[in-house]
Amino acid sequence: MGIRFEKDTILNWVNDMAKYLRLVVDHYEHFDKEKEILDIEKAYTEYFKKERSFFQSSDTAEIDQFISSLEPEQLRPLAQLLMYDGLIHKDKALLKNAKYIFEWNMNKTNSFSFDDYGFLAMIDKEL
C-alpha cells in the first residue's frame, strides 16, 4: 500500500510539473511583453523546495548533491525549467546547470532522448 501511495504521489507531481512546464515553454516561444509576467521563481520553491538563487549560485558539487536526493522522474523537468528560465532571462548560470543535469541524467540512466540532445543544442547555442 505504501509503495502505491508513493508511486501515485510522484505521478501527480510529474503531471503538475508538466502542466507548469507547458506554461513556461509557451511563454518562451510566444513571448509577449504585454502579457502577464510568468513567475518562474514559484516553480522552484513549489516543485523542488529550493530558491531560484540556489541554482544561480551553486557549483556542480552542490547541484550534484541536490539532484542525487531527487526522484529520477524529477531530473528532466528540473533541467527543462532551468533551461527555459535561463533562455528567457539570459542567465548563463542556469543554462550551465541545466546542461549539467541533462548530461548527468543521461550518464546515470545510460539512456538518451533526442529531445534532450535538442535541448543541449539550444543551451550550447546560447552559451
For each residue, the residues with C-beta under 8 A, 3 or more apart:
1: 4 5
2: 5 6
3: 6 7
4: 1 7 8
5: 1 2 8 9
6: 2 3 9 10
7: 3 4 10 11
8: 4 5 11 12
9: 5 6 12 13
10: 6 7 13 14 71 73 74
11: 7 8 14 15
12: 8 9 15 16
13: 9 10 16 17 47 73 74
14: 10 11 17 18 73 74 77
15: 11 12 18 19
16: 12 13 19 20 47
17: 13 14 20 21 43 47 74 77
18: 14 15 21 22 77
19: 15 16 22 23
20: 16 17 23 24 43 47
21: 17 18 24 25 77 80 81 84
22: 18 19 25 26
23: 19 20 26 27 38
24: 20 21 27 28 38 40 43 80 81 84 85 88
25: 21 22 28 29 84
26: 22 23 29 30
27: 23 24 30 31 35 38 84 88
28: 24 25 31 84 87 88
29: 25 26
30: 26 27
31: 27 28 88
32: 35
33:
34:
35: 27 32
36:
37:
38: 23 24 27 88
39: 42 43
40: 24 43 44 52 81 84 85 88 89
41: 44 45 51 52
42: 39 45 46
43: 17 20 24 39 40 46 47 48 81
44: 40 41 47 48 50 51 52 54 55 81
45: 41 42 48 49 50 51
46: 42 43
47: 13 16 17 20 43 44 74 77 78 81
48: 43 44 45 70 74 78
49: 45
50: 44 45 54 55 66
51: 41 44 45 54
52: 40 41 44 55 56 85
53: 56 57
54: 44 50 51 57 58 62 66
55: 44 50 52 58 63 82 93 94 97
56: 52 53 91 93 94
57: 53 54 93
58: 54 55 62 63 66 97
59: 62 63
60: 63 64 97 100
61: 64 65
62: 54 58 59 65 66
63: 55 58 59 60 66 67 97 100 101
64: 60 61 67 68 104
65: 61 62 68 69
66: 50 54 58 62 63 69 70
67: 63 64 70 75 78 101 104
68: 64 65
69: 65 66
70: 48 66 67 74 75 78
71: 10 74
72: 75 105 109
73: 10 13 14 76 77
74: 10 13 14 17 47 48 70 71 77 78
75: 67 70 72 78 79 101 104 105
76: 73 79 80 102 105 113 116
77: 14 17 18 21 47 73 74 80 81
78: 47 48 67 70 74 75 81 82 101
79: 75 76 82 83 98 101 102 105 119
80: 21 24 76 77 83 84 98 119
81: 21 24 40 43 44 47 77 78 84 85
82: 55 78 79 85 86 94 95 97 98 101
83: 79 80 86 87 94 95 98 99 102 119 122 123
84: 21 24 25 27 28 40 80 81 87 88
85: 24 40 52 81 82 88 89 91 94
86: 82 83 89 90 91 92 93 94 95 98 123 126
87: 28 83 84 90 95 122 126
88: 24 27 28 31 38 40 84 85
89: 40 85 86 94
90: 86 87 126
91: 56 85 86 94 95
92: 86 95 96 126 127
93: 55 56 57 86 96 97
94: 55 56 82 83 85 86 89 91 97 98
95: 82 83 86 87 91 92 98 99 123 126 127
96: 92 93 99 100 127
97: 55 58 60 63 82 93 94 100 101
98: 79 80 82 83 86 94 95 101 102 119 123
99: 83 95 96 102 103 120 123 124 127
100: 60 63 96 97 103 104
101: 63 67 75 78 79 82 97 98 104 105
102: 76 79 83 98 99 105 106 116 119 120 123
103: 99 100 106 107 120
104: 64 67 75 100 101 107 108
105: 72 75 76 79 101 102 108 109 116
106: 102 103 109 110 111 112 113 116
107: 103 104 110
108: 104 105
109: 72 105 106
110: 106 107
111: 106
112: 106 116 117
113: 76 106 116 117
114: 117 118
115: 118 119
116: 76 102 105 106 112 113 119 120
117: 112 113 114 120 121
118: 114 115 121 122
119: 79 80 83 98 102 115 116 122 123
120: 99 102 103 116 117 123 124
121: 117 118 124 125
122: 83 87 118 119 125 126
123: 83 86 95 98 99 102 119 120 126 127
124: 99 120 121 127
125: 121 122
126: 86 87 90 92 95 122 123
127: 92 95 96 99 123 124
